[in-house]
Amino acid sequence: MTDPRVERWVDLSFCLASAVYGLAVWWPTRDLPYYWDSASFVVDASRDLLATHFHPLVASHSDFAHPPLFVAALALAWMLFGDGRLVSHALVLPALPIAMMATYGLGKGLANRVVGASAALLFGGMAFVVVEVGQVYMDLPIGAAITCALLAWSTGRRAVASLLFCAAAAMKLPYPLVAPAALALLLAADRGRRSDWRAWAALAAPFALVAVWLAYHRAVTGWTLMRPGRAVYAPHGPSAFVASLGAAVELLLVDQWRWLVLVAGIGGFVVARYALRRRTALGPVAPLVATVALGVVFFAAVGELALRYAIFLFPPYLLVSVTFASAALRRAAWLLPGVAAVFAVFATTWHPRMPRTTTYVFRPDENLGYLDTIAIGRTSARWLEQDHADAEIFGAGPEQYELTEPHQGYVTAPLRFAECAQFQRHPDVEQLVIVHAYHQGQILCGRLVEATGARAVKHFESNGKWLEVYLVPAPP
């Protein structure tokens, strides 16, 4: 029997390693300018809460009625430690180590410490997870909270699990409800436990919290879940749903080398069950399988999916796959070389070399390519501020916040910016148009350049990402 002191030392060592790894990944991002939804939603919503003294307690700047726990926590952090990007990024710092530790704990209870450590390492090595470490956004903290909740549920701590599910649901809607919904389905299917009212109450709590929040949000804003007029992308009809389901499976379980994990899990299950004649207990992994399956179906049904939305699905997905792969091996330690190899492959997707963008791309990168977008935004903003501070500048996003909001980290004072749709000729003023390929509004900017005969005066580029500044000629 293993010495309990050795086991505690192993557990403590893994927790320490997770903390060191999380800090190492986070450190280069600690003073990054805000980007994408961090800039246009979270940061501005937190500033609004401060300005209104948290009344009403509504997260503004979003088309959805997201609950305000994360943005309120950011505002409180600024109150305590000062409004700065280091403080903002530090709020997200604990999320990755906590998620890895919870994954390790789940794997230890599910199979053994090697399985837990393997799944946690693979989770920490996925490109989009590394991306979220540098974003002041709630998806990674939600993933950490849900993984901790699954760990608490697996060890019978239902009240703790319920509180953690509530915390996740209090940050964003609606996907944090997937995991408690999956557990509720399993509870309903279990004849021996379906009458356990305490378990039902624990799982019902996050849904009750959301219902109260939506009622409050409607009373304050006049709308409930989604801002009126906002486009809906849910598939219509069976064929559209099947296509959406296939896209969700590909994005979540296959892309960026994740098919290696899927193949290892399926292959391990088949070998263990049919070649080695080992009975692979499905009961312990059922909550994890149900969470992943329901999550995939949910995202296919709503028709809106980015990897960061589904970050909470990956600890269960990795744990199930690694558990089945381990079942096909004589010793769990034999997993480690394969896991190390897969981690190395995952690392190749972190910040790959990219060709120059030649078509419009309106989705943010799900790798560290976002650093290149920040780089061209930062250098172009500094050039405009230094050499063209009095010019009228036309563009779209993200320069809409980069050039007008100094707290975002790009300029020291607001520049004279307007969207391309608002362009008017002013003969006595220098007029510049920013052109790139990373926002829908840039379609109008391209047309504006053609219509005015503007000429390119400056080009910025970083790893395939580019931005050009055009000078509008004075009218004859």
C-alpha positions in Angstrom: 0.0 0.0 0.0 1.3 3.4 -0.9 2.4 5.5 2.1 -0.3 8.3 2.7 2.5 10.8 3.3 3.9 10.0 -0.1 0.5 10.4 -1.7 0.0 13.8 0.0 3.5 14.8 -1.2 2.5 13.8 -4.8 -0.7 15.8 -4.6 1.0 18.8 -3.2 3.7 18.6 -5.8 1.1 18.6 -8.6 -0.7 21.5 -7.1 2.5 23.5 -6.9 3.4 22.5 -10.5 0.0 23.7 -11.7 0.5 27.0 -10.0 3.9 27.5 -11.5 2.7 26.5 -15.0 -0.3 28.9 -14.7 2.0 31.7 -13.6 4.5 31.0 -16.4 1.8 31.1 -19.1 0.1 34.2 -17.6 3.2 36.3 -16.9 3.8 37.5 -20.5 0.1 38.7 -20.6 0.1 40.6 -17.4 0.1 44.1 -19.0 -1.5 43.4 -22.3 -4.0 45.9 -23.7 -7.5 44.7 -23.5 -8.8 42.9 -26.5 -12.1 41.8 -28.2 -14.9 41.1 -25.6 -12.6 42.0 -22.8 -12.4 45.5 -24.1 -15.8 46.0 -25.6 -17.8 44.2 -22.8 -16.1 43.3 -19.6 -13.9 46.3 -19.0 -16.5 48.9 -20.0 -19.2 47.1 -18.0 -17.0 47.1 -14.9 -16.3 50.8 -15.4 -20.1 51.4 -15.6 -20.7 49.6 -12.4 -18.1 51.7 -10.6 -19.6 54.9 -12.1 -23.1 54.0 -10.9 -22.0 52.6 -7.5 -23.2 49.1 -8.5 -26.8 50.3 -8.9 -28.4 48.9 -10.9 -26.4 45.7 -10.8 -26.5 45.0 -14.5 -23.6 44.1 -16.8 -24.0 46.6 -19.7 -22.4 46.6 -23.2 -23.7 43.1 -24.1 -26.5 41.8 -26.3 -27.2 39.2 -23.7 -28.4 39.4 -20.1 -25.2 38.0 -18.6 -25.2 38.1 -14.8 -22.7 40.5 -13.3 -20.6 38.4 -10.9 -17.3 38.6 -13.0 -17.6 42.2 -14.0 -18.6 43.2 -10.5 -15.5 41.3 -9.1 -13.3 43.2 -11.6 -14.8 46.5 -10.4 -14.2 45.5 -6.8 -10.6 44.6 -7.6 -10.1 48.0 -9.1 -11.6 49.6 -6.0 -9.2 47.7 -3.8 -6.0 47.7 -5.8 -6.4 50.4 -8.4 -7.8 50.5 -12.0 -4.9 49.0 -14.0 -4.4 46.2 -16.5 -2.1 44.3 -14.1 -5.0 44.1 -11.6 -7.4 43.1 -14.3 -5.2 40.3 -15.6 -4.4 39.1 -12.1 -8.2 38.4 -11.6 -7.9 35.6 -14.1 -4.6 34.3 -13.0 -5.9 31.6 -10.5 -8.4 30.1 -13.0 -6.0 27.8 -14.9 -4.2 26.3 -11.9 -7.5 25.8 -10.1 -9.0 24.1 -13.2 -5.9 21.9 -13.6 -6.0 20.9 -9.9 -9.7 20.1 -10.0 -9.1 18.0 -13.2 -6.4 16.2 -11.3 -8.7 15.5 -8.4 -11.4 14.2 -10.6 -9.0 11.9 -12.4 -7.6 10.6 -9.1 -11.0 9.7 -7.9 -12.0 8.3 -11.2 -9.0 6.1 -11.8 -5.6 7.2 -10.4 -3.2 10.1 -10.1 -1.6 9.5 -13.4 -4.9 9.8 -15.2 -5.7 13.0 -13.3 -2.3 14.5 -14.0 -2.4 13.5 -17.7 -5.8 15.1 -18.3 -4.9 18.2 -16.4 -1.7 18.6 -18.4 -3.5 18.2 -21.7 -6.1 20.7 -20.6 -3.4 23.3 -19.8 -1.7 22.6 -23.1 -4.7 23.4 -25.4 -4.1 26.6 -27.4 -7.5 28.2 -26.7 -7.0 27.6 -23.0 -3.6 29.4 -23.1 -5.4 32.2 -25.0 -8.0 32.6 -22.2 -5.3 33.1 -19.6 -4.4 36.4 -21.3 -8.1 37.5 -21.6 -9.9 39.5 -18.9 -13.0 37.4 -19.5 -15.1 35.0 -17.6 -15.0 31.8 -19.7 -11.9 30.3 -18.0 -13.1 31.1 -14.5 -16.4 29.5 -15.4 -14.5 26.4 -16.6 -12.6 26.3 -13.3 -15.8 26.7 -11.2 -17.7 23.9 -13.1 -14.7 21.5 -12.9 -14.5 22.1 -9.2 -18.3 21.6 -9.0 -18.0 18.2 -10.7 -15.2 17.3 -8.3 -17.4 18.2 -5.3 -20.4 16.4 -6.8 -18.3 13.2 -7.3 -17.2 13.2 -3.7 -20.7 13.7 -2.3 -20.3 17.4 -1.4 -23.6 18.5 -3.0 -23.9 21.8 -1.2 -20.4 22.8 -2.4 -21.1 21.7 -5.9 -24.4 23.7 -5.9 -22.6 26.8 -4.8 -20.0 26.4 -7.5 -22.6 25.8 -10.2 -24.4 29.0 -8.9 -21.1 30.9 -9.1 -20.6 29.8 -12.7 -24.2 30.7 -13.6 -23.8 34.1 -12.0 -21.0 35.0 -14.5 -22.6 34.2 -17.9 -25.6 32.7 -19.6 -26.7 30.1 -20.5 -24.1 27.4 -21.0 -23.0 27.1 -17.3 -26.3 25.4 -16.8 -25.3 22.4 -19.1 -23.4 20.5 -16.4 -26.1 20.7 -13.7 -28.7 19.8 -16.3 -26.6 16.7 -17.3 -26.4 15.6 -13.7 -30.1 16.1 -13.3 -30.8 13.8 -16.3 -28.6 11.1 -14.7 -30.4 11.6 -11.4 -33.8 11.2 -13.0 -32.6 8.0 -14.7 -31.3 6.5 -11.4 -34.1 4.6 -9.7 -32.3 4.4 -6.5 -31.5 8.1 -6.2 -34.3 9.9 -8.1 -36.2 10.6 -4.9 -33.1 12.3 -3.3 -34.6 15.7 -2.7 -31.3 17.2 -1.5 -29.6 16.3 -4.7 -32.5 17.8 -6.7 -32.4 21.0 -4.6 -28.6 21.3 -5.2 -29.0 21.0 -8.9 -32.1 23.2 -9.0 -30.3 26.1 -7.3 -28.4 27.5 -10.3 -31.6 27.4 -12.4 -33.5 29.3 -9.6 -30.7 31.8 -9.5 -30.9 32.4 -13.2 -34.7 32.8 -13.1 -34.4 35.5 -10.3 -31.7 37.2 -12.2 -33.6 37.3 -15.5 -36.6 38.7 -13.7 -34.4 41.5 -12.2 -32.8 42.2 -15.5 -36.1 42.5 -17.3 -37.3 44.9 -14.6 -34.2 47.1 -15.1 -33.7 46.9 -18.8 -37.1 46.0 -20.3 -35.7 42.8 -22.0 -35.1 39.4 -20.6 -32.4 37.2 -22.2 -31.4 38.8 -25.5 -31.4 42.4 -26.7 -34.3 43.0 -29.1 -33.2 42.9 -32.7 -30.2 40.8 -32.1 -29.8 38.1 -34.8 -30.5 34.4 -33.8 -28.3 31.7 -35.3 -30.1 28.6 -34.1 -30.5 26.0 -36.9 -34.0 25.6 -38.3 -35.0 22.0 -39.3 -33.5 18.6 -38.8 -30.9 18.9 -41.7 -29.7 22.2 -40.4 -29.4 20.8 -36.9 -27.4 17.8 -38.1 -25.0 20.1 -40.0 -24.7 22.2 -36.9 -24.1 19.1 -34.7 -21.3 18.0 -37.1 -19.7 21.4 -37.0 -19.8 21.4 -33.2 -18.3 17.9 -33.0 -15.5 18.9 -35.4 -14.7 22.1 -33.6 -14.8 20.7 -30.0 -13.5 17.2 -30.4 -11.4 17.1 -33.5 -9.7 20.4 -34.4 -6.2 21.5 -33.2 -5.1 17.9 -32.9 -7.9 17.0 -30.4 -8.7 14.0 -32.5 -5.7 12.4 -31.0 -7.5 12.4 -27.7 -10.7 11.1 -29.2 -8.9 8.3 -31.0 -7.0 7.3 -27.8 -10.2 7.2 -25.8 -12.2 5.2 -28.3 -9.3 2.9 -29.0 -8.6 2.3 -25.4 -12.2 1.5 -24.6 -12.4 -1.0 -27.5 -9.1 -2.7 -26.6 -9.9 -2.9 -22.9 -13.5 -4.2 -23.4 -13.1 -6.6 -26.3 -9.4 -7.5 -26.7 -8.4 -7.7 -23.0 -11.9 -8.6 -21.8 -11.7 -6.1 -19.0 -14.9 -4.7 -17.6 -14.7 -1.0 -18.0 -17.0 0.5 -15.4 -19.1 3.2 -17.1 -20.9 4.4 -14.0 -18.0 6.7 -12.7 -17.6 8.4 -16.0 -21.3 8.8 -16.7 -21.5 12.4 -15.3 -18.6 13.4 -17.4 -19.9 11.7 -20.6 -23.3 13.2 -20.0 -21.8 16.7 -19.6 -19.8 16.5 -22.8 -22.7 15.0 -24.8 -25.3 17.5 -23.6 -22.8 20.3 -24.1 -22.2 19.4 -27.8 -25.9 19.1 -28.4 -26.6 22.4 -26.7 -24.1 24.3 -28.7 -25.4 22.7 -31.9 -28.9 23.7 -31.0 -28.1 27.4 -30.2 -25.9 27.7 -33.3 -23.3 29.9 -31.7 -20.0 28.4 -30.6 -16.5 29.4 -30.0 -14.0 27.2 -28.2 -13.9 29.5 -25.2 -17.6 29.1 -24.6 -17.1 25.4 -24.3 -14.0 25.5 -22.1 -15.9 23.7 -19.3 -16.4 20.6 -21.5 -12.7 19.8 -21.9 -11.7 18.6 -18.4 -14.5 16.0 -18.6 -13.7 15.1 -22.3 -10.0 14.7 -21.5 -10.7 12.7 -18.3 -13.0 10.2 -20.1 -10.6 9.7 -23.0 -7.5 9.3 -20.8 -9.4 6.9 -18.4 -10.3 4.7 -21.3 -6.8 4.9 -22.8 -5.3 3.9 -19.4 -7.7 0.9 -19.2 -5.9 -0.6 -22.3 -2.5 -0.4 -20.6 -0.9 -2.7 -18.1 0.4 0.3 -16.1 -1.0 3.7 -15.9 2.5 5.2 -16.0 2.8 4.1 -19.6 0.4 7.0 -20.4 3.0 9.6 -19.6 5.1 9.4 -22.8 2.0 9.6 -25.0 0.6 12.5 -23.0 3.9 14.3 -23.2 3.9 13.8 -27.0 0.3 15.1 -27.4 1.1 18.1 -25.2 4.0 18.9 -27.5 1.7 18.6 -30.5 -0.8 20.9 -28.8 2.0 23.4 -28.2 2.6 23.7 -32.0 -0.9 25.2 -32.3 -0.3 27.9 -29.7 1.1 30.6 -32.0 1.6 29.1 -35.5 3.1 31.0 -38.4 0.2 32.4 -40.4 0.0 33.4 -44.1 -1.0 37.0 -44.8 -4.8 37.4 -44.5 -6.3 37.7 -48.0 -10.1 37.5 -47.1 -12.3 39.0 -44.4 -12.0 37.1 -41.1 -14.5 38.1 -38.5 -13.9 35.5 -35.8 -11.1 36.0 -33.3 -8.2 33.6 -33.4 -8.5 30.6 -31.1 -4.7 30.6 -30.7 -2.2 33.3 -29.7 -2.6 35.0 -33.0 -4.6 37.5 -31.0 -1.3 38.9 -29.9 -0.5 39.8 -33.5 -3.9 41.7 -33.7 -3.0 43.6 -30.5 0.5 44.3 -31.9 -0.7 46.0 -35.1 -3.4 47.8 -33.2 -0.9 49.1 -30.6 1.8 50.2 -33.1 -0.7 51.8 -35.4 -2.4 53.7 -32.5 1.0 55.0 -31.3 1.9 56.2 -34.8 -1.5 57.9 -35.2 -1.2 59.6 -31.8 2.3 60.8 -32.4 2.1 61.9 -36.0 -1.6 62.5 -36.8 -3.1 63.5 -33.5 -5.3 66.2 -35.2 -6.5 64.0 -38.0 -10.1 62.7 -38.4 -9.7 58.9 -38.4 -12.4 56.6 -39.8 -12.5 52.9 -39.2 -14.5 50.2 -37.5 -13.6 47.7 -34.7 -11.3 47.2 -32.8 -9.9 50.7 -33.4 -13.3 52.0 -32.2 -12.1 51.3 -28.6 -8.4 51.3 -29.3 -8.3 55.0 -30.4 -11.0 56.5 -28.2 -10.6 54.8 -24.8 -7.1 55.3 -23.3 -7.8 52.8 -20.5 -7.8 50.0 -23.1 -4.0 50.4 -23.4 -3.5 51.7 -26.9 -3.4 55.5 -26.7 -2.8 58.0 -24.0 -5.6 60.4 -25.1 -8.7 60.0 -27.2 -8.3 60.6 -31.0 -10.9 62.0 -33.3 -12.5 58.7 -34.5 -15.7 57.9 -36.3 -17.0 54.8 -38.1 -16.6 54.7 -41.9 -20.4 55.0 -42.3 -20.3 58.4 -40.7 -17.7 59.8 -43.1 -18.1 63.4 -44.4 -15.7 65.6 -46.4 -13.9 68.3 -44.4 -11.4 70.0 -46.7 -9.4 71.7 -44.0 -8.8 68.6 -41.9 -6.5 65.6 -42.6 -8.7 62.6 -43.0 -7.4 59.0 -42.6 -9.1 55.7 -43.1 -8.0 52.5 -41.4 -8.4 49.4 -43.4 -7.9 45.7 -42.4 -9.8 42.4 -42.7 -11.0 41.7 -39.1 -14.3 43.4 -38.6 -17.6 43.5 -40.5 -17.5 47.3 -40.6 -14.3 47.2 -42.6 -16.4 46.3 -45.7 -17.7 49.9 -45.7 -14.2 51.2 -45.0 -12.9 49.4 -48.1 -15.7 51.0 -50.2 -14.9 54.4 -48.7 -11.3 54.1 -49.8 -12.4 53.3 -53.4 -15.0 56.0 -53.5 -12.6 58.8 -52.3 -9.5 57.6 -54.2 -7.6 57.5 -50.9 -4.0 56.3 -51.1 -2.1 54.1 -48.7 0.4 56.0 -46.4 1.3 53.4 -43.8 1.3 49.6 -43.5 1.5 47.5 -40.3 1.9 43.7 -40.2 2.6 41.0 -37.7 2.5 37.3 -38.5 0.0 37.6 -41.3 -2.2 40.2 -39.6 -2.1 43.5 -41.3 -3.5 47.0 -41.1 -3.2 49.9 -43.6 -3.9 53.6 -43.2 -5.2 55.6 -46.2 -5.1 59.4 -46.7 -8.2 60.8 -48.2 -7.3 63.5 -50.8 -8.6 67.0 -50.4 -11.6 67.6 -52.7 -10.9 69.7 -55.9 
